[in-house]
Amino acid sequence: MSAVPALVMAAHGTRSARGERVLADLRDLVRRARPGHRVELAYLEISSPRLADVLPAIRGPVVVVPMLLAGGYHVHIDLPAVIAASGAEAVTGRPLGPHALLTGLLARRLAAAGLRPADAVVLGAAGSSDPAALDDVRAAARLLSVRLSRPVTTAFASAGTPTVGDALARLRRGPATRVALASYLLAPGFFHDRLRGSGADVVADALGADPDLAALVWERFDEAARVGSAGTTPSITRRPVLGQV
């Protein structure tokens, strides 16, 4: 990549208008972090603009950063297919998680929701049929456990075990008087609504538009751009367990 690449933030898509606003706010934070750098937000499906339409409209090199917290079908199948079909001069960054910046943000969201020292903690994620993606979430839970100095149970709102309901039921049989649920989701929407309705005593907000999350987007961009300038393709299939890169 000889020219400075544009950054395209590739999100999954949501039917939640509030979720779309949060992602747009995050895009604006990313833009403000590096004035003058081209930054676009696009979606794989449901929302607009679609990634398939945005990529062909950009002249020159592009770094696509998945707005996803773990690997899985969208990262390994959908995203490469859209990029290949677009003909864009693009490289793809790694998913956002797991990462220490996300750990700090999760801890702040729990604190704002009223986390107490004696609460049991669950990290609730959407889930995936890809075992490696589930491992990514478990790695994020281990990072949060270290940060909070207490066990953190991983649970999934869709594919993956244990389910959020099963995790809550098990923890309620233990000594903790309350169960707090951390939302390992970028924005409000279908899966966050499931977490809200899970019956947990405390449910933290989704990660949302935050300067630390914007900084992480640029970190993934810089990593991919360096690899792209070397003429190779960055790996997005496996990461170190703790992912603090």
Number of C-alpha atoms within 10 A of each C-alpha: 18 8 9 14 24 21 24 26 25 22 23 20 20 19 12 14 11 13 20 19 15 20 22 16 15 23 20 16 18 26 18 14 14 11 9 8 14 14 19 21 22 25 23 20 15 11 17 15 15 19 25 21 14 17 24 15 10 16 11 15 20 26 27 28 25 28 24 19 22 27 26 22 13 17 24 12 10 14 21 15 13 17 19 12 11 17 11 20 18 25 24 27 27 26 22 21 26 26 21 19 17 22 22 16 19 25 18 16 20 22 12 11 16 15 23 14 10 12 19 23 30 27 26 28 27 23 22 21 12 14 12 16 22 24 16 25 26 21 20 27 27 22 23 27 19 12 14 15 10 15 14 22 21 27 28 25 22 16 15 19 15 16 19 26 15 13 20 24 14 9 18 15 9 10 10 13 12 19 23 24 31 29 25 29 20 21 23 23 18 14 20 24 11 15 25 16 10 15 16 20 16 19 25 25 23 22 20 19 20 14 16 16 20 19 15 19 23 18 17 20 25 15 16 26 27 13 17 23 15 10 11 11 15 16 12 17 14 12 17 10 15 17 16 13 13
